[in-house]
Amino acid sequence: MRAAWIRLLIGAALILVFLFGQDVAGWATAAGRVAPALLEAEGPVNVIVVLDFTPERFHNERLAKYGVFAGRDKAVNRIKLRMVSPESLRALGNLIWVARVESF
């Protein structure tokens, strides 16, 4: 009977990791992704979102939810966003697939 409970708990833990692991990992490492100067922003800012891979349409559409898409910055994996609110800036930092958020 005890082994059944252990299997059930392990299964529940795996489901939780599958559902929320990416969000938790993004939240835990967000402070290192956003440029320190941007963390003190009180209003909308213009940023460059740097990815470690070539983005696909999904990534571009998802990033456009945080600000106004303004093109690329010298490379395909450097995406300019304008008018990013402080709340959206924190949300960008929480995305595990975003390498860095810089100002421009």
MODELLER restraints for C-alpha pairs under 7 A, 6 or more apart:
rsr = mdl.restraints
at = mdl.atoms
rsr.add(forms.Gaussian(group=physical.xy_distance, feature=features.Distance(at['CA:22:A'], at['CA:96:A']), mean=6.50, stdev=0.5))
rsr.add(forms.Gaussian(group=physical.xy_distance, feature=features.Distance(at['CA:25:A'], at['CA:96:A']), mean=6.75, stdev=0.5))
rsr.add(forms.Gaussian(group=physical.xy_distance, feature=features.Distance(at['CA:26:A'], at['CA:94:A']), mean=4.43, stdev=0.5))
rsr.add(forms.Gaussian(group=physical.xy_distance, feature=features.Distance(at['CA:26:A'], at['CA:95:A']), mean=5.34, stdev=0.5))
rsr.add(forms.Gaussian(group=physical.xy_distance, feature=features.Distance(at['CA:26:A'], at['CA:96:A']), mean=4.43, stdev=0.5))
rsr.add(forms.Gaussian(group=physical.xy_distance, feature=features.Distance(at['CA:27:A'], at['CA:94:A']), mean=4.86, stdev=0.5))
rsr.add(forms.Gaussian(group=physical.xy_distance, feature=features.Distance(at['CA:30:A'], at['CA:93:A']), mean=4.74, stdev=0.5))
rsr.add(forms.Gaussian(group=physical.xy_distance, feature=features.Distance(at['CA:30:A'], at['CA:94:A']), mean=5.02, stdev=0.5))
rsr.add(forms.Gaussian(group=physical.xy_distance, feature=features.Distance(at['CA:33:A'], at['CA:93:A']), mean=5.72, stdev=0.5))
rsr.add(forms.Gaussian(group=physical.xy_distance, feature=features.Distance(at['CA:33:A'], at['CA:99:A']), mean=6.15, stdev=0.5))
rsr.add(forms.Gaussian(group=physical.xy_distance, feature=features.Distance(at['CA:33:A'], at['CA:100:A']), mean=4.52, stdev=0.5))
rsr.add(forms.Gaussian(group=physical.xy_distance, feature=features.Distance(at['CA:33:A'], at['CA:101:A']), mean=6.00, stdev=0.5))
rsr.add(forms.Gaussian(group=physical.xy_distance, feature=features.Distance(at['CA:34:A'], at['CA:93:A']), mean=5.78, stdev=0.5))
rsr.add(forms.Gaussian(group=physical.xy_distance, feature=features.Distance(at['CA:34:A'], at['CA:100:A']), mean=5.91, stdev=0.5))
rsr.add(forms.Gaussian(group=physical.xy_distance, feature=features.Distance(at['CA:34:A'], at['CA:101:A']), mean=4.76, stdev=0.5))
rsr.add(forms.Gaussian(group=physical.xy_distance, feature=features.Distance(at['CA:34:A'], at['CA:102:A']), mean=6.65, stdev=0.5))
rsr.add(forms.Gaussian(group=physical.xy_distance, feature=features.Distance(at['CA:35:A'], at['CA:101:A']), mean=6.07, stdev=0.5))
rsr.add(forms.Gaussian(group=physical.xy_distance, feature=features.Distance(at['CA:35:A'], at['CA:102:A']), mean=5.48, stdev=0.5))
rsr.add(forms.Gaussian(group=physical.xy_distance, feature=features.Distance(at['CA:38:A'], at['CA:103:A']), mean=6.98, stdev=0.5))
rsr.add(forms.Gaussian(group=physical.xy_distance, feature=features.Distance(at['CA:41:A'], at['CA:86:A']), mean=6.33, stdev=0.5))
rsr.add(forms.Gaussian(group=physical.xy_distance, feature=features.Distance(at['CA:42:A'], at['CA:86:A']), mean=6.54, stdev=0.5))
rsr.add(forms.Gaussian(group=physical.xy_distance, feature=features.Distance(at['CA:43:A'], at['CA:85:A']), mean=6.10, stdev=0.5))
rsr.add(forms.Gaussian(group=physical.xy_distance, feature=features.Distance(at['CA:43:A'], at['CA:86:A']), mean=6.36, stdev=0.5))
rsr.add(forms.Gaussian(group=physical.xy_distance, feature=features.Distance(at['CA:44:A'], at['CA:83:A']), mean=4.78, stdev=0.5))
rsr.add(forms.Gaussian(group=physical.xy_distance, feature=features.Distance(at['CA:44:A'], at['CA:84:A']), mean=4.93, stdev=0.5))
rsr.add(forms.Gaussian(group=physical.xy_distance, feature=features.Distance(at['CA:44:A'], at['CA:85:A']), mean=4.33, stdev=0.5))
rsr.add(forms.Gaussian(group=physical.xy_distance, feature=features.Distance(at['CA:44:A'], at['CA:86:A']), mean=6.45, stdev=0.5))
rsr.add(forms.Gaussian(group=physical.xy_distance, feature=features.Distance(at['CA:45:A'], at['CA:82:A']), mean=6.45, stdev=0.5))
rsr.add(forms.Gaussian(group=physical.xy_distance, feature=features.Distance(at['CA:45:A'], at['CA:83:A']), mean=5.20, stdev=0.5))
rsr.add(forms.Gaussian(group=physical.xy_distance, feature=features.Distance(at['CA:45:A'], at['CA:84:A']), mean=5.18, stdev=0.5))
rsr.add(forms.Gaussian(group=physical.xy_distance, feature=features.Distance(at['CA:45:A'], at['CA:85:A']), mean=6.58, stdev=0.5))
rsr.add(forms.Gaussian(group=physical.xy_distance, feature=features.Distance(at['CA:46:A'], at['CA:81:A']), mean=5.80, stdev=0.5))
rsr.add(forms.Gaussian(group=physical.xy_distance, feature=features.Distance(at['CA:46:A'], at['CA:82:A']), mean=4.27, stdev=0.5))
rsr.add(forms.Gaussian(group=physical.xy_distance, feature=features.Distance(at['CA:46:A'], at['CA:83:A']), mean=5.61, stdev=0.5))
rsr.add(forms.Gaussian(group=physical.xy_distance, feature=features.Distance(at['CA:46:A'], at['CA:84:A']), mean=6.19, stdev=0.5))
rsr.add(forms.Gaussian(group=physical.xy_distance, feature=features.Distance(at['CA:46:A'], at['CA:103:A']), mean=6.11, stdev=0.5))
rsr.add(forms.Gaussian(group=physical.xy_distance, feature=features.Distance(at['CA:46:A'], at['CA:104:A']), mean=6.08, stdev=0.5))
rsr.add(forms.Gaussian(group=physical.xy_distance, feature=features.Distance(at['CA:47:A'], at['CA:80:A']), mean=5.86, stdev=0.5))
rsr.add(forms.Gaussian(group=physical.xy_distance, feature=features.Distance(at['CA:47:A'], at['CA:81:A']), mean=5.34, stdev=0.5))
rsr.add(forms.Gaussian(group=physical.xy_distance, feature=features.Distance(at['CA:47:A'], at['CA:82:A']), mean=6.38, stdev=0.5))
rsr.add(forms.Gaussian(group=physical.xy_distance, feature=features.Distance(at['CA:47:A'], at['CA:101:A']), mean=6.50, stdev=0.5))
rsr.add(forms.Gaussian(group=physical.xy_distance, feature=features.Distance(at['CA:47:A'], at['CA:102:A']), mean=5.46, stdev=0.5))
rsr.add(forms.Gaussian(group=physical.xy_distance, feature=features.Distance(at['CA:47:A'], at['CA:103:A']), mean=4.33, stdev=0.5))
rsr.add(forms.Gaussian(group=physical.xy_distance, feature=features.Distance(at['CA:47:A'], at['CA:104:A']), mean=5.55, stdev=0.5))
rsr.add(forms.Gaussian(group=physical.xy_distance, feature=features.Distance(at['CA:48:A'], at['CA:78:A']), mean=6.19, stdev=0.5))
rsr.add(forms.Gaussian(group=physical.xy_distance, feature=features.Distance(at['CA:48:A'], at['CA:79:A']), mean=5.39, stdev=0.5))
rsr.add(forms.Gaussian(group=physical.xy_distance, feature=features.Distance(at['CA:48:A'], at['CA:80:A']), mean=4.48, stdev=0.5))
rsr.add(forms.Gaussian(group=physical.xy_distance, feature=features.Distance(at['CA:48:A'], at['CA:81:A']), mean=6.17, stdev=0.5))
rsr.add(forms.Gaussian(group=physical.xy_distance, feature=features.Distance(at['CA:48:A'], at['CA:101:A']), mean=5.75, stdev=0.5))
rsr.add(forms.Gaussian(group=physical.xy_distance, feature=features.Distance(at['CA:48:A'], at['CA:102:A']), mean=5.07, stdev=0.5))
rsr.add(forms.Gaussian(group=physical.xy_distance, feature=features.Distance(at['CA:48:A'], at['CA:103:A']), mean=5.90, stdev=0.5))
rsr.add(forms.Gaussian(group=physical.xy_distance, feature=features.Distance(at['CA:48:A'], at['CA:104:A']), mean=6.47, stdev=0.5))
rsr.add(forms.Gaussian(group=physical.xy_distance, feature=features.Distance(at['CA:49:A'], at['CA:78:A']), mean=5.69, stdev=0.5))
rsr.add(forms.Gaussian(group=physical.xy_distance, feature=features.Distance(at['CA:49:A'], at['CA:79:A']), mean=5.10, stdev=0.5))
rsr.add(forms.Gaussian(group=physical.xy_distance, feature=features.Distance(at['CA:49:A'], at['CA:80:A']), mean=6.35, stdev=0.5))
rsr.add(forms.Gaussian(group=physical.xy_distance, feature=features.Distance(at['CA:49:A'], at['CA:98:A']), mean=6.96, stdev=0.5))
rsr.add(forms.Gaussian(group=physical.xy_distance, feature=features.Distance(at['CA:49:A'], at['CA:100:A']), mean=6.01, stdev=0.5))
rsr.add(forms.Gaussian(group=physical.xy_distance, feature=features.Distance(at['CA:49:A'], at['CA:101:A']), mean=4.67, stdev=0.5))
rsr.add(forms.Gaussian(group=physical.xy_distance, feature=features.Distance(at['CA:49:A'], at['CA:102:A']), mean=6.47, stdev=0.5))
rsr.add(forms.Gaussian(group=physical.xy_distance, feature=features.Distance(at['CA:50:A'], at['CA:77:A']), mean=5.89, stdev=0.5))
rsr.add(forms.Gaussian(group=physical.xy_distance, feature=features.Distance(at['CA:50:A'], at['CA:78:A']), mean=4.63, stdev=0.5))
rsr.add(forms.Gaussian(group=physical.xy_distance, feature=features.Distance(at['CA:50:A'], at['CA:79:A']), mean=6.49, stdev=0.5))
rsr.add(forms.Gaussian(group=physical.xy_distance, feature=features.Distance(at['CA:50:A'], at['CA:98:A']), mean=6.38, stdev=0.5))
rsr.add(forms.Gaussian(group=physical.xy_distance, feature=features.Distance(at['CA:50:A'], at['CA:99:A']), mean=5.59, stdev=0.5))
rsr.add(forms.Gaussian(group=physical.xy_distance, feature=features.Distance(at['CA:50:A'], at['CA:100:A']), mean=5.08, stdev=0.5))
rsr.add(forms.Gaussian(group=physical.xy_distance, feature=features.Distance(at['CA:50:A'], at['CA:101:A']), mean=6.18, stdev=0.5))
rsr.add(forms.Gaussian(group=physical.xy_distance, feature=features.Distance(at['CA:51:A'], at['CA:77:A']), mean=5.22, stdev=0.5))
rsr.add(forms.Gaussian(group=physical.xy_distance, feature=features.Distance(at['CA:51:A'], at['CA:78:A']), mean=6.51, stdev=0.5))
rsr.add(forms.Gaussian(group=physical.xy_distance, feature=features.Distance(at['CA:51:A'], at['CA:97:A']), mean=6.87, stdev=0.5))
rsr.add(forms.Gaussian(group=physical.xy_distance, feature=features.Distance(at['CA:51:A'], at['CA:98:A']), mean=5.22, stdev=0.5))
rsr.add(forms.Gaussian(group=physical.xy_distance, feature=features.Distance(at['CA:51:A'], at['CA:99:A']), mean=5.06, stdev=0.5))
rsr.add(forms.Gaussian(group=physical.xy_distance, feature=features.Distance(at['CA:52:A'], at['CA:77:A']), mean=6.96, stdev=0.5))
rsr.add(forms.Gaussian(group=physical.xy_distance, feature=features.Distance(at['CA:52:A'], at['CA:99:A']), mean=6.06, stdev=0.5))
rsr.add(forms.Gaussian(group=physical.xy_distance, feature=features.Distance(at['CA:53:A'], at['CA:77:A']), mean=6.33, stdev=0.5))
rsr.add(forms.Gaussian(group=physical.xy_distance, feature=features.Distance(at['CA:54:A'], at['CA:76:A']), mean=6.39, stdev=0.5))
rsr.add(forms.Gaussian(group=physical.xy_distance, feature=features.Distance(at['CA:54:A'], at['CA:77:A']), mean=5.36, stdev=0.5))
rsr.add(forms.Gaussian(group=physical.xy_distance, feature=features.Distance(at['CA:55:A'], at['CA:77:A']), mean=6.25, stdev=0.5))
rsr.add(forms.Gaussian(group=physical.xy_distance, feature=features.Distance(at['CA:66:A'], at['CA:84:A']), mean=6.05, stdev=0.5))
rsr.add(forms.Gaussian(group=physical.xy_distance, feature=features.Distance(at['CA:66:A'], at['CA:88:A']), mean=5.27, stdev=0.5))
rsr.add(forms.Gaussian(group=physical.xy_distance, feature=features.Distance(at['CA:67:A'], at['CA:81:A']), mean=5.39, stdev=0.5))
rsr.add(forms.Gaussian(group=physical.xy_distance, feature=features.Distance(at['CA:67:A'], at['CA:82:A']), mean=5.56, stdev=0.5))
rsr.add(forms.Gaussian(group=physical.xy_distance, feature=features.Distance(at['CA:67:A'], at['CA:83:A']), mean=5.49, stdev=0.5))
rsr.add(forms.Gaussian(group=physical.xy_distance, feature=features.Distance(at['CA:67:A'], at['CA:84:A']), mean=4.68, stdev=0.5))
rsr.add(forms.Gaussian(group=physical.xy_distance, feature=features.Distance(at['CA:68:A'], at['CA:81:A']), mean=5.27, stdev=0.5))
rsr.add(forms.Gaussian(group=physical.xy_distance, feature=features.Distance(at['CA:68:A'], at['CA:82:A']), mean=4.95, stdev=0.5))
rsr.add(forms.Gaussian(group=physical.xy_distance, feature=features.Distance(at['CA:68:A'], at['CA:83:A']), mean=6.28, stdev=0.5))
rsr.add(forms.Gaussian(group=physical.xy_distance, feature=features.Distance(at['CA:69:A'], at['CA:80:A']), mean=6.22, stdev=0.5))
rsr.add(forms.Gaussian(group=physical.xy_distance, feature=features.Distance(at['CA:69:A'], at['CA:81:A']), mean=4.83, stdev=0.5))
rsr.add(forms.Gaussian(group=physical.xy_distance, feature=features.Distance(at['CA:69:A'], at['CA:82:A']), mean=6.57, stdev=0.5))
rsr.add(forms.Gaussian(group=physical.xy_distance, feature=features.Distance(at['CA:70:A'], at['CA:80:A']), mean=5.08, stdev=0.5))
rsr.add(forms.Gaussian(group=physical.xy_distance, feature=features.Distance(at['CA:70:A'], at['CA:81:A']), mean=5.39, stdev=0.5))
rsr.add(forms.Gaussian(group=physical.xy_distance, feature=features.Distance(at['CA:70:A'], at['CA:82:A']), mean=6.42, stdev=0.5))
rsr.add(forms.Gaussian(group=physical.xy_distance, feature=features.Distance(at['CA:71:A'], at['CA:79:A']), mean=6.09, stdev=0.5))
rsr.add(forms.Gaussian(group=physical.xy_distance, feature=features.Distance(at['CA:71:A'], at['CA:80:A']), mean=5.49, stdev=0.5))
rsr.add(forms.Gaussian(group=physical.xy_distance, feature=features.Distance(at['CA:72:A'], at['CA:78:A']), mean=5.62, stdev=0.5))
rsr.add(forms.Gaussian(group=physical.xy_distance, feature=features.Distance(at['CA:72:A'], at['CA:79:A']), mean=4.65, stdev=0.5))
rsr.add(forms.Gaussian(group=physical.xy_distance, feature=features.Distance(at['CA:72:A'], at['CA:80:A']), mean=5.61, stdev=0.5))
rsr.add(forms.Gaussian(group=physical.xy_distance, feature=features.Distance(at['CA:73:A'], at['CA:79:A']), mean=6.10, stdev=0.5))
rsr.add(forms.Gaussian(group=physical.xy_distance, feature=features.Distance(at['CA:73:A'], at['CA:80:A']), mean=6.40, stdev=0.5))
